[in-house]
Amino acid sequence: MSFAHLHLHTEFSLLDGFARVERVTKKAAELGMKAIAITDHGTMFGVVDFYKAAKANGIKPIIGCEVYLQSEDPKKNYHLVLLVKDEQGYKNLIHLVSRGFVDNFYYKPRITRAMLEGYTEGLVALSACLQGEVSALLLEGRAEDAASAAMWYRDMFPDNFYLEIQDHGISEQHRLNPLMAKLAEELSIPLVATNDVHYVDREDASVHDVLLCIQTGKTLSEPDRMRFQTDEFYLKSEEEMAALFREYPEAVENTGKIADACNFDFTFGEIHLPAFTPPDGLAPAAYLRGLSEAGLKKRYPENWQEHRPRLDYELSVIEEMGYEDYFLIVWDFIKFAKDAGIAVGPGRGSGGGSLVAYALDITTVDPMKFELLFERFLNPERITLPDFDIDFEDERRQEVIDYVSDKYGKENVAQIITFGTLGARAAVRDVGRVLGMPLFQVDKVAKAIPFSLNMTLERALEESHRLKELAQEEDVALLLDIARKVEGVPRHASTHAAGVVISKEPVEHYVPLYLQDKSISTQFPMGTLEELGLVKMDFLGLRNLSIIKHAVKIIEKQRGIKIDVDHLPMEDRKTFDLLSSGNTLGVFQLESGGMRSFFRELRPRTVEDIIAGISLYRPGPMESIPTYLANRADPSKVRYVHPKVRDILGVSGGVIIYQEQVMQLVRELAGFSYARSDLVRRAMSKKHMDVMTHERDIFLYGDGKEIPGAVTLGLDETQGQQMFDAMVDFAKYAFNKSHAAGYAIIAYQTAYLKANYPLEYMAALLSSVMSTTSKLAEYLEDLRQLGIELLPPCINYSGDAFKVEGDALRFGLRAIKNVGASLIQAIERGREERPYSTLEDFLQRLEASQLNKRAVESLIKAGALDCLGETRRSLLARYESQIEGVQRSSRTNAPGQISLFDDMMEPATEPMTEEEYDEETLLGLEKEVLGVYLSGHPMARFSDLRVKNGAMSFAEICELDERSDERMVSVMAMLRKVTLKTTKKGEPMAVLELEDEFEALEAIVFPSLYREARHLIEEEKYFFLKGRLQFREEQAPTILLTKIDSLSEMEDDAALERLYIKLEAWQDELVENLMKLLKKYPGAHQVLLFDASCRQTRRVRNLKVDLKEELLEELKERFTPEGVVVR
């Protein structure tokens, strides 16, 4: 074989490699190459994608990795390239790469020489780049050590170790290559020539440089940043490589020899699911059938026979596809969870469409009631693995994973990796920052990109007129050009929130492992795992299930009522009234401002309405909301082309909302099977035009075999065409109804509890967010809106969490900073016989180990010791000395230490009578240790001014969405923090962290306003602000300020009388003379001029007067007594 590239970094060398898999394999084919290797840094993230792309381009893929090898210095790593020759080599490579992460990660995944021993069979090793061990030692002048290292590798990889030479125009390489050639000759080790490929074409070097800046958080203009020395790290042709290494032709030839020796292929589609062993020697299929039939009778005691055919059909498909073990494994761990008292969700995802799953109690969504389709979950005509998404209460999710790990083997269970990629907007923002463009300009470009599912920059430039306009600017054109090139590149790796793989052998036998935050996951994402036959299951931890469970316990304790949330009355008026009011903070899926506003319009009255609401409020389908609401308000106006269409779309107001509806329409109108209709739906949603053209004809006229076609079944051709077009339009946005139904059930459950048991539900809800200050503040405001009294934390009454106390809620001690579980337990034990009465009494009854000064100080600041009848100022002044006294006493009275002076102990000091702090100081203390204001808010005193000046609250602003971008608003807020910044021109500006009673937001002060108002800007002060809203995806809005006024001055002004002067008409000379007069009487009272000619009142800025009698007399002489008014 001719030359082959054996050292190449794809985009899966995260933010370092830019040889994108599809492009680099295509380019290699264009260059006439027969093989190409992937050798990403330390990982194998992209090897399967690379393998498939190479095969698609007719090239042999060589799987490899440039591993990090730990040196004698544990803080230093060498590089080593390993290439897979065969099946054993692949197994050894995934073992080594896995061990680098799991056993020896230190900034990088590192293997050691010891790890290599016994795992080199089937691998070719190259000595790597300048960071290779042999290379580094030679450059350091340690020739003997380099030779020793080379011999070690030669012995470790007999006949499969090569000394690697490279030439990217770097001086160190020019010095190194002759040394490597000499060493190769001396030790009879062959040379191999590689290019350290990091991008495809030479022209990509500048884009690669941008990626490096994104990785390191730098801008291109920064001089001392990471950068490649030359632009030679591209995919060179065989001719270029031969010319570069004309002195070492054998090194070029050896690439072909290595490529010939590497012959590994992945095996796709072979399932590696562990077997489930039923009791009594039953076969899995028989056991599954028995459980399903028993469950069906339990679910439908009155009419189970009606549903028996559907059950039999599903079981036959499951058996035919060989998934009995899968269903039994899922049934088993869900049964374990429910038996262990772990809350399990109703089921989300397409699994809700399975009657077998419903009968087995895997799901609790009735697929018959909601017309959910099994083929959306398992399609006999499209072989895919089943996929259940299962919610568990977040506090106990790990117990279920542990159960599965114990049952099938810890090595056989792993979580799954996921990659965050640079989407269209993220690419623009990252590249804009790297280019050093002003934030507001980058933001303008990013916001011109339509907010739609899977939006790309190419699509955005077609669809957004605003983006096209901006792209005419030279710097924006450059930004978009680079952003388009990096769009879609993986930015980071993380652990999937829910995905878990269960295999019949250790997972490491099939795929490499990854370690992040002490969690082991696969290095391949879900789709790749499925192709390799590894079955994933979603174990989702859902906080709402913990809240529901906690609320149900509180209700039972408080009221003696035992609630089963899986059997609630589903037509509860209070629940639907709550949903219709939009008061849905704390209700699953319905908390956002936009969703709450939509539900006020929607006014749901059935669970079907909730399912529709959840499905519609998404990018794309939102455009159908007005039509849906209008049709729902007056169904008589909806025109259906056929009664069957009414039967299917009547539930959704004539609008196609669900994927299942597309499947039903294809089946009912044209006679497709459900399995075939799912294939059509998929083709529509993915816009597979060739498939759609073929299916359109079959939809209209049938296939001459099993499918009669819509025209045969009663539609005319025009109606059929219109119906097919409508399905194509909606299919790309249509939502999985099974998934939405699962969401809707939890939404209903949380709304039911909030509507019928608000005290208990809010106690559970608040307890769930005690460590999340922003959410705690939001829910506390909601509590106030509900009219529920909140009692402060108290050492005599509070428990760990929020609790019901009469008609009020008592604040939980766990929400106080520095107060831990052991101290709370000690406080609760200490008050069992009687309440605490004084500071000394409290401290003496705590165990000595719990006498923590910081914790006691936090309790005092939070007001938890107010019940002792002493001011917080007094308690803070003396708590330290009292703790020290108790601790001394405790040491003195320790066992075996009897004091002669016990009877002469000083009595406790009397409580001090210091006057309490003012309200603002007390509120500040609460905020410090609770993260929220509890007994009030410093901004509360300005509430009248807010109303008077038409200022919006931050809570109201946070309910807005991108449609309010650029909207002018007025707000009142406290300034928490000022961060000074400098523009590219060197002008000062500021970023302000603001807060009102409800929320915290950020505001930007640009240079011109900063120059004007810098004397006002001071932390912990209050301001009246005006500005434009700026929205960024998934972030709270920012306010770009245009005006800053002191709120305290406005408050003073509001309390003072004002001077009003009436002018018959505005004359500049008259006003100028008036100003001269007013300036003679400086004071604190505002002056307002009323222009009678246009009936406008203007406030005189930067001038206030003293209302002395002589001033008023002179003004009355000039403007008549009636024209001068003080009020």
Buried (B, 14 or more C-beta within 10 A) or exposed (E): BBBBBBBBBBBBBBBBBBBBBBBBBBBBBEBEBBBBBBBBBBBBBBBBBBBBBBBEBEBBBBBBBBBBBBBEEEEEBBBBBBBBBBEBBBBBBBBBBBBBBBEBBEEBBBBBBEBBEEBBBBBBBBBBBBBBBBBBBBBEEEBEBBBEBBBBBBEBBEEBBBBBBBBBEBEEBEEBBEBBBEBBEEBEBBBBBBBBBBBBBBEBBEBBBBBBBBBBEBBBEBEEBEBBEEBBBBBBBBEBBBEBBEEBEBBBBBBBBBBEBBEBEBEEEEBBBBEBEBEEEEEBBEBBBEBBBEBBEEBBEEEBEEBBEBBBBBBEBBBEBEBBBBBBBBBBBBBBBEEEEBBBBBBBBBBBBBBBBBBBBBBBBBBBEBBBBBBBBBBBEEEEBBBBBBBBBBBBBEBBBEBBBEBBBEBBBBBBBBBEBBBBBBBBBBBBBBBEBBBEBBBBBBBBBBBBEEBBBEBBBEEBEBBEEBBEEEBBEEBBEBBBBBBBBBBEBBBBEBBBBBBBEBBBBBBBBBBBEEEBBBBBBBEBBBBBBBBBBBBBBBBBBBBBBBBBBBBEEBEEEEBEBEEBEEEBEEBBBBBBEBBBBBBBBBBBBBBBBBBBEBBBBBBBBBBBBBBBBEEBBBEBBEEBBEBBEEEEEBEEBBEBBBEBBBBBBBBBBBBBBBBBBBBBBBBBBBBBBBBBBBBBBEEEEEBBEBBBEBBBBBBEEEBBBBBEBEBEEEBBBEBBEBBBEBBEBBBBBBBBBBBBBBBBBBBBBBBBBBBBBBBBBBBBBBEEBEBBBBBBBBBEEEEBEBBBBBBBBBBBBBBBBEEEBBBBBBBBBBBBEEBBBBBBEBBEEEBBEBBBBBBBBBEEEBBBEEBBBBBBBBBBBBBBEBBBBBBBEBBEEBBEBBEEBBEEEEEEEEEEEEEEEEEBEEBEEBEEBEEEEBBBBBBEBBBBBBEBBBBEBBBEBBEEBEBBBBBBBBBBBBEBBEBEBBBBBBBEEBEEBEEEEEEEBBBBBBBBBBBBBBBBBBBEBBEEBBEEBEEEEBBBBBBBBBBBEEEBBBBBBBEBBBBEBBBBBBEBEBBBBBBEEBEEEBBEEBEEEBEEBEBBBBBBBBBEEEEEEEEBEEEBBEBEEEBBEBBBEBBEEEBBBEE
